[in-house]
């Protein structure tokens, strides 16, 4: 299942991800810190979405109440909910 998430409060504007049976197949960010986001994407590929979401949830970027990893956790949880429907 492919899922698109519009981010809020971050430099990246969108996250496109693909899940298969709750496992992350791919993640791509639009905008943001390209090198860091490529690294995050590679690290979570092949990981259970719930596990990745738990590790990334609540990370802040400087003074902001969220971050690209935190937004990815939200995207993963929404995608999991969609996958279960």
Secondary structure, 3 states (H helix, E strand, C coil): CEEEEECCCCCEEEEEEEEECCEEEEEEEEECCHHHHHHHHHHHCCCEHHHHHHHHCCCCCCCCCCCHHHHHHHHHHHHHHHHCC
